[in-house]
Amino acid sequence: MKCSKCDNEASIRIAYSNIILCASHFVEWLEQRIERTVEKYKMLEGTRKLGIAVSGGKDSTTLLHVMKKIADKKGIEIFGINIDLGIDQGKSYSSKSTEIAVKNFEMLNVNYRIVNIAKEYGFTIDEAKENIHRPVCSTCGLSKRYVMNWIALEEGIDTIATGHNVNDNAQFISMGYLTGDVENLSRLRNVAPAENGLVKKIKPLFLTYEKETLTYALIKRIPFIIDSCPNTFRVGGRTQDAVRRNLEEMEDKIPGYMLNLVENFERKIRPALEEKYLKKEEVSKCKICGMPTSKGRDICSFCAIRIKMKKIKSVT
């Protein structure tokens, strides 16, 4: 089958756009699509230094390579961020992920910073999983957000980009509808402005499919870690897994289903939820680290975990 744009053999079909593309035209198409998303949602407005959070997976490595091209056109400096979370479980997952992230930073001549949370903060996610009474992904997400913001403030980064894709957003939205979690849905922003001591965050891949980032990474021979996080299959249980499978089945039956779900949420539903349910939070400063914390709390959630882990480790 021929490419829709040239006479070369097609390698990927974009069902929701009704086009088939060769490898080179797919790369061009995806880069342009991501750039249009960045422009449409004014993601880089006011940005001079852009931090890219790179875990080592296909989404974040693709994000790094595409955003480097976009940033270069605009004269924006790129800075790589990787966090070694200490997730091992016999697979050396975090150390492998960091190694791959560094390969990508060095391929592109990007300045970067690696933070090992065990060395910097005295605990790993594996240790927190065994000792902190909250879901491991919640602890991990909290830790990543804290460290990314801290690095951004130290390095003079205006904006942080993460590799959340359309599949991630569609699953979050569907779970929110199922559980009626309107407060969390109202906070689902693909462009979160800088406020209350938090750096601006953007999701340039929020309209890009997981399959597309994988195809891009394979065509461009971008190094990425193939293994999934060892905690992935222990989180969310049957309900979340069923929602994910249902979304994939609907996508097969109705091409563009997830994309429409996410776009309509962004354009129509989120603004209404935000108006009704998103309360402007009053914040205080953590008395330990100085980072933002909820009003009425002396210590931020991350420092609370650090203190608890330090106490546990001191008696073991």
N, C-alpha and C positions, 0 to 999 in steps of 0.2 A: 504494500500500500504506500502511495506517495504522500509526502509531506504536503500540508495545505498551503505552504508558502514557497515551496521549491520542488524540484524533481527528485530530491534525495529520498531514500527509504525512511518512512516514518517509524519512530520508536516509542511514542507515547500518544495515547488518545485522551484528550480533555473533554470528557463526555458532556459536562455542563456548558461548555462553550461550543460544542459540536465541531471541534477541530482535531486534526492529527498532525503531529509535528516530528521532524527529525531532531536529533540530539542538539545541534547548534541552534536551531530555531526555538526549541523548548527552553534552552538556557536564556536566550534573548527575551522570550515571552515572559518567563517567570521574573527575571530581573526588572522588566518594565512594569509588570503587574505590582510587584512589591514597591517599586518607586512611586507608582500612581497612588498606592495606599498611603505611603508616607506623605505625599504632597496633599492628597485630599483631606487627610485628618491633621495636617499641619504639625506633624510629629517632631520635626526638627526646628520648628520656629524658636528663635532665640538661643539655639544651641551652638556653642563654640567647641566643646569637648564632649564627645559621646562615649560613654562606657558600654561595652558589649559584654553581657554575662554569658560566658561560654562554659557549659558543663562538659562538653566533649561529645554530646550526642549529635545526631544528624540535623536537628532543627537549629540548635545554637551555632553549629559550625557553618551551616548554610547562611544563617543570619549574619555572621561575622563577615563572610566573603562578599555577600551582596551589599551589606551596609558600608563596607569599606569603599566599594565603587561609588555609591551614592554620596558618601561623606567627602570623598576626594573631589567630586564635582563641585561641592559646595564650600570647600576649604575648611571643613570641620575635622578636627583631630579625633582619631579613634584611639581608645584605650581598652585593652582586654582585661577582663576580670574572671578569675576562676577561684572557686572555694573548694578546698579539699576537706570534705565533711567527715572523713573517717568512717565511711561505710565499707565494710570489708566482707564479713560473713563468709570467709574462705575464698572469696573471688577477687580480692584486691580491687574492688570496683572503683573506689574514689581515686586511688593512686593511678590506675590505668586512665581514668577520665582526665585527670590533671595532665598526665603525660601527653595525651592527644590534644588537649587544649593548647598546651605550649607549642606543639608541632604547628598548629594552625596560626598561632600568633607569630611565630618565627617565619613561617612561609610568607606571610604578608608584611613582615617588617613592622609589626604593631607593638608598641610599648605595652607592657602588661604587668599585672600583679597577681601573685598567688597567695591566698591566705589559707593556712592550715589551722583549722579551728582547735585542734588538740594542742598545738603549740601556742596559739594566740590566746585561747580562752579556757584551756584546761579540760576539755571533754570532747568526745566524738559523738556522732549521731547514734552509732551502735550502743555506746554506753548510756546515752539518754533514753534510748528505746527501752532498755532494761530497768531504768530507775525513775523515769519521769512519767507520771500518770496522765498522759495525753497522747493522742494518736501520733505515731512516729512522723507521718508526713506533715502534721501540724508543727511539730518541733523543728523539723528540717526546713519547712517554708519560713517559719519565724526566724530561724538562724540565718538563712540566706538573705532574707530582706534586711535584717539588721546589718550584716557584714557588708552587703552591697552598698547600703546607704553610708556606712562608716567610711568605706573606701572612697566613695564618690566625694564625700566632704573633704577627705584628706588630699585627694588628687585633683581637686578643682573641676570635677566632672559636673556638667549641667544636667545631663539626661542619661538615664540608664535604659538600654534596650534588652528585652528578654525574648526568648524564642517560642512563646506560646503560639500554637497554630489553631486553625479553625476547628480541628477535632477536639482539642482541649477546651476551647470555648463552648462548643456545642454540647459537650458532656457536662460542663459546669452549669450551663443554662438549663439543660434538661433535668439535672439533679435538683436544681433550685426550684423548678416548676413542680417537680414531684414532691418535694418536702415542704414547699411553701416558704422557702427561706428568702423572703423578699428583701431583707436587710443586706444579705450578702450579694444578692443579685443587683441591688441598687449601687453596690460598690464596685461592680465589675466594669472597670474602665480600661480602655485600650490606650488612652492617653490620660495619665494621672498627673495633674499639675503639681509643681513644687509647692508644698505648704507645710506649715508646722514643723519645720526642720527636716522634712523629707524631700529628697531630690525627685525631680520629674521622672516618670517612668513611661515607657512606650512599648507597644507590642506590634512591630511592623509585619509580623507573619499572621496576624489574627484572621486574615481572609485567605490564608494559604493552607492547602491540605498537607497532611503528613506525608502522603504518597508523593507529593510534588517536591518537598524538601529532600526526601530520600532519593528521588530520581536525579535531582540537581546535584546532590553530593556524589552520586555514583558517576554521572557523566563527567563532572569536573575533577573526579578522583580526589575528593576532599577526605582527609583522614577523619574518621569518627568512630566512636565506640559502638559496637553492635549490641553488646549485652544491655539488658534492661536493669534498672535499679533492683537489687534483691528484695526491696520492700514493696515493690509495685503490686505483686500478687497477694500481698497480705492486707492490702488497704482497700476500703470501700466495700468489700464483701460481694455477695451475689448480686445485690441490687445495682451497684455501680457497674459491675461487669455486664449485667443484663442491659443496662442503659447504653453502654458502649456498643454492645453487639447489635442492639436495636437500631442505633444510629447508622452503623455500617450497613445493615440490611436495607434501611430506608434510602441510604445513599445509592445503593446498587439499583433499587427500584426507581428512584426519582433522582437522577443526577443533579447535583447542586443543592440537595436537601439541607445538608449541614451549613453550607454557605448562606442559603436563604434564611435559615434559622438564626444564624449569627448576625447577618446584616440587618434583618428586621428587628432583632432585639436591640442592636446598636442605634438604629434610626428612630424606632417608634416606642419600644417598650422601656428600655433603660431610662430615657429622659423622664417618662411618666413615673417610674419607680423612684428615681432620684428625687423628683420634686416632692413626692409624698413620704418617702421612707428614709432618705439619706439625711441624717442630722449632722449639723456642723459640730464636730467634736471639739470640746475644749481640752487642751493638752497641758501637761506640766513637763518639767524636765526631770529625768531620772537623777536621783541624788548620787548615784555611783558613776554613771558614764556621761551624763548630760544629754543623752538622746531623748527624743520625745516619748512620753508615756501618758496613759489616760489620766485625766484629771481625777485627783483623789488618790492616785497611786504614787508612792514615793519612789518605787523601783520599777523599771520597765520589765516586761515579761522575759526578755533575754537575760538580763542580769539576775532575775529570780531563778532561772534555770542554772546559770553559772554558780550561784550561791549554793543551791541545793546539791548540785553535782560535786562541788568542792567539799561540802559536809559529808556526803556519802563516801567519797574517796578517802577522806581523812580518817574514817573509822574502819576501813576495809584493808 
